Amino acid sequence: MKLRLPEERPTEPPTGYKIAHPVLSQDGARAGFTGVSLGGALPYGVLADASCVYGLRHRAPHRRCDCGFHCVHDRTVAEALLCTAEHRTAVLLEVSVLGRYLRFERGFRYARQRVRAATVGPCACGTVAAALADAGWGRPGWRALVPSCAGCLRGRTSLSLAGFARLAGEGLRVVAGSGALLPAGDLGPHTGPGGLGVPELTAEAALLQARLDWFQAQLARLGGHGGGAGPQV
């Protein structure tokens, strides 16, 4: 007799948690995530289908393979993974488990997912992150991003947290380390021009000020080397 595992038919998609690195496409037109282990070579969007990382033609997840998206049931288990040195700059994702899935003791392996929310940790200096900045590494066609405060950007390619949410699309919500919610689209009653809310405008202003300070420092340095007064700005 062949052992048949019980089938689940949930009324709502199960919720899971995982960690990943945020990424930005080379042309700056798309934002997504890349995994920290087996599937790290295959960046994915907010709404994505899994494929076999070994190039096999079966549907993911296959019982005799370890392909498919992976997540855990417990948020605290996923948060614990962020303590390791190699994962300190990753973000915590809350996902909806869609399509076929296999349930394990600690989580799921599944065919399709929607990333509902991303929690961004602090900048390397310990300050609450206001942006996601170029990490200095990536995948072909994709730049990895790390949490950064406004003072640590130093001219690097970057996106505000709300800007990343807008670019990623599909209603993704981004939560700063302080717990300030920065959703894409619905920002509540306190909105300004273009639907931007107070938290989003504050983050954007901090980024603009940091970039202005960096450019002014560069202009002052160039003016000093020239032996005369710097350019008028």
N, C-alpha and C positions, 0 to 999 in steps of 0.2 A: 504494500500500500504506500502511496505517495503522501507524505505529510503536507497538509494544506493549512496555512496560517489563517487566522480569522481576518475577514475583511472589515474595514471601518468605512462608514458612510457618514461623516460629520455634517452637520447642518451649516457650519461655518468653517472656513479654512483655519487649520491650526496655526498658532503663533509660535515662532521660534526666534532664537537669538544667535548671532554669529559675529565675528570680527572680520574686517577687511580694510584694505587701503583705498582711499579715494583716489581717482585718477581723472586726468583731463586729456582729451584728445589733442594730437599735435596741432591741429588747426584751431583749437579752442572752441569748437562748435558743440562738443558733446562732453558729458561728465558721467562717470560711473564708478565702478569698484573693481578691485581685483583681489582674489583670495590670498590667504597667508600660507597655504599648504599646497595640496595636490593640484587645485585648479588655478593657481596663481598666474599661469601663463595666458589665461583666457579672461580678459576683462569683460564685465557684464553690466548691463543697464539696470535701471530700477525695476523694470518688468522684463524677465528673461527666461529662456528655456535652457535647460542643461543639455550637454552633449557629452559623449564619452571622451575623456581626455586622452585616451590611448588610440583614438581614431577608429575604434571598432564601430560597426554599423548597427549595433543593437540600440534599442531605446533605453535612455537613462530614466530611472536607476535600474540596473540589471542585478539580479540576485547573485550572480557569479562574478560580479565586477564591483569595484568601489567607486564607479562614476556617479554623477549626479551632484546636486547641491547638498551641502551638509549644514545642519544647525543643531543647537541644543535646546532642551525644553526650558531650562532655568537661566534667567538673566544673570544671576550671580556667577554661574559657571562660566559664561561667556566673558563677563567682566574680569574674572580671574586670569584669563588668557592675556589680558592687557598688561599684566605685571611683568611678563618676561621681557628681556632686553630687546629681542627682535620684533616685538609687537607693541612697543610703547607708543608708536606714532599711528597705530591703526585706530579705526573708529568702531564703535559698537553699533550693530545693525539690528533692528527689529523687523522681522519678515513675516509675510503670510505664505504658508506652505500650500502650493497649488498643484493640481494634477496628481499623478500617481506618487505614492510615497511608501517608504519602508520605515516602520517605527522601531527604534532601538531603546535600550534602557535609558540613555541620556539624551536622545534626540531623534532627528529624522534624516533620511537620505531621500531626495525627492526630485521631481522632474521639472518643476516650474516654480518661480517665486516672484513676489512683489516686495520690494524693500519699502517699508512704510515710514521708518524713521531712522536717522543716523545721529548718534551722540558723539560729539567731538571732544576729545580730551584737551588738557591745557597745552600751551606753548612749551617748548623745551626750557624756557626761562622760568616756568611756573605760573605765568600770567594766563588769565582766561583767554582762550583763542578768539580772535575776531575774524580770522580768515583761514583759508587753506592755501598753502604756498608750495612752490616747486621744491620737492624733496631732494633733488639731485640724482635721482635714479628713475627708472620706469621700465615699460615694456615697449616693444616695437609699435610706434604710432601713439603711445600714451605716456604722459608724464605722471608720476606718482606725486601726491600732495600730502603735506603734513600740517597739523595745526600750528598756527602762528599768531602771535599778538601783533598789533599794529607797529610796535617799536622794533620788531625783529624781521620785518619783511625785507628791508634793505634792497629794494628794487627788483626782487624776485617776481616771476610770474605768479599771480595769486588771484583768488576769488574770495569774496566775502562768503560767509556761510549761507546767507540767503541767495547770493548769486549762484552758488553751487547748486542749491535746491532748485532754482528756476531753470538752470541749464540741464539738470538731470531730468526734470519733468515728472510726469505721472503722479503729481501730488506729494512728492517726497517732502518730509519735514526734517529739518536739521536742528539739533539741540546743542547749544554751547555747553561747555563744562559747568557754567554757572546755573544751567537749567533754563535759560531764557529760550523760549520756543520761537523759531524763525521758520514759519511754514512758507511753502510756495503757493501764492494765490491768496488764500483766506487769511488775512492778518488781523482780523478783528476790527473794532470800531475806530481805533486810533490810527488812521491811515492818512498819508499825505499824497502828493502828486504821484500818479502812476500806480497807486495801490500800495505804496511802501508804508510800513508801520514805523513807529518810533524806534523799536529795537533795531530794525533793519537800517533806518536812516542813520542811527548812531554808529553802527558798525561801518557803514559806507563812509561816513564822515571821518572816522578814525583812520580808515585805510587811505583816504585822500590826503589827510594831514601827514601821515607817515611818508607817503610818496613825495609830497611837497618838501618835507624836511630833507629827504634823501637827495632830491634834485638840487635844493639850495646848497647842501653841503658839497655836492659835486661841482656846482658852479663856483662856489667860494674857493675850492681847491684849484680849479683851473685858472681862476683869476689870480690866485697867489703865485702860480707858476709863471704866469705871463708878466709879472712884475708891475702890473697896472691895476686900475680899478676893474672889478668884475662887471659882467653885463648887467644892464638895468632890466629888472623884471617886475 
